[in-house]
């Protein structure tokens, strides 16, 4: 929960968050069309992925959250997760996948996101 102080500062406004803050965020997601996965590697929490198949604002699928724990970065995990997400979009007959980013957080992905899905 506090493994990424940079993200916490951008999202919550503080580098450390409480369990109550996280629970409140999860409560806000109830009834939402979001899909969220906690990815485990070697018995450890390695990443979180969240996406919408249908964003009510623009009716497009959106990858809204992909965070890889620092211990698992630069090992190809983000690329692997993204490609699985891309396959999910294809299975659901989606032709694009928008990315949502917090201001100041985006850094280029070395694998280069495919803004239009390949068939």
N, C-alpha and C positions, 0 to 999 in steps of 0.2 A: 504494500500500500504506500510506502514511502521510499520506494527504490528509485524513483525518478523525481527529484526535487524540482528540476527545470519544468517538467510537465505540471506538477502540482502547483507551482507558482503561476503558470499561465492559466490553468483551468480553475483552480480554487483561490488564487490570490495569496497563497502561503506555501512555503516549501514543505511543510509537514501537515498532513491531514489526519483527522480523527476517524474512527470507525463510524461515528455518527454522521459525519459528512458523506462518507461513502454510502452508507445505508440510505441517506436522504436522496442521493443521486440515483441509486437503484430503485427507490420508491417512485421517483419521477419517471422512470422508464417503464413502469408497469402499464400494460395495455398498449404499449408502443409497438409499431411494426418492425422494430429493430431485432437483429439477430446478433448475439454476442457470444464469442467463444473464448474460453481460457485455455491456452495451449500449454501442455506439459511436455517436457523433454527430460528424460532421465529422472522422473519422479519429482521434478521441480517446475514451478510456474515459470514459463519462458516468455510468453507473449499474450497479448489480448487483441482480439479482432472484433470489430463491430461494423455491421453494414445494414443498409436498408435496401430491400429489393425494389421498393417503390417509395420514393421521397414525396410526401404530399405537396411540397412546395413546387417542384418542377416535374414530377412524375417520372423521374429517372432513378436508376439504382445509384447508391452512393456508399462509398467506403468512407465512413466517418471517423474510424479510429483503428490504428494499427500501432501498437507499442511493443517493442521487444526489450526484454530485460537486458541491462548492460552486459551481464555475463554471457549472453547468447548473441550479442551483436557481432557483425562481420564474419558470420559463419554460414550465411546463405538462408537463414531461417525466414527473414522478412520476404525474400523472393519466393520461397517455397509456399508461405502462407498466402501471398498475393496470388500466385498461380492457382492455388486451390480455390480462392475466392473468385478468380476469373472463370474457372471451370463451372462454378456454381451459377454465375451469371449466364453462361452459355446454356446450361441445362434449363434455365428458366427463360430462355429465348430473349435475353437482354443483349443489346448490341453495343452498349457503352457502359462505362462505370466511372462515375464522377468521384473525385476525391475531395473530402472536406479537411481543411487545415486551420488550426488556430493561428492567428497572426503572430509572427515571430518564431513559429515552431518548425515550419517546413524546411527540410534540408533535402537536397537531391538524393534520390535513391540510386545506388550504383547500377541496379538492374534496369533502370529506366521504365517507368510505368507506361503501359500500352494504352493510351487514352481512348483508342477505339479497339475493341476486341477483335482478334483474328479468328477466322473460322477454321 
